[in-house]
Amino acid sequence: MDRTTGTIAAYPGTFDPITNGHVDLIRRGAGVFGELVVAVGDNPEKTCLLSAAERLDLAKAAVGELGLPNVRVERYGGLTVDFARQIGATVLLRGIRDPSDLHYEMRIAHTNRQMTGVETAFMLPAPQWAFLSSELVRQIARQGRDVSAMVPAAVAAHLARRENR
């Protein structure tokens, strides 16, 4: 697929923490959209393991390793569609792992489009990441176990240091 050069897309999430599944979607999204903004959000409905600053720093480290000039990382609060409009994004990139993700994301996508006209593009993860979630990584890391096969190196090192405190 050729890159849609003028299109700015936002890939929103809490990224608590960013995983190899997220990185896979970022790499692939960068090939589709002219500019991709990894939007590290604050969700008051979630209790995060990592602080907002940690999540932002780790997302920047993971994206930096990719060396993709059309990808940047920003933090935001409030409604995702408001952030998208603020940065000029016309598309939200979302990953779909299973039918429950699709059901949840479809409701949000319809609402976002009705509210603001912002479209949502769904991508399936690469098969090796279809099972992976930040929640799973958090559970394993809290038990002091190795998550290095599931997250970028900077994230694995950070989580190991954090759990050894």
Secondary structure as UniProt FT lines:
FT   STRAND          4..13
FT   TURN            16..17
FT   HELIX           20..30
FT   TURN            31..32
FT   STRAND          33..41
FT   TURN            44..45
FT   HELIX           52..66
FT   TURN            69..70
FT   STRAND          71..76
FT   HELIX           80..87
FT   STRAND          91..95
FT   HELIX           99..116
FT   STRAND          119..123
FT   HELIX           127..129
FT   TURN            130..131
FT   HELIX           134..142
FT   TURN            143..144
FT   TURN            148..150
FT   HELIX           153..163
//
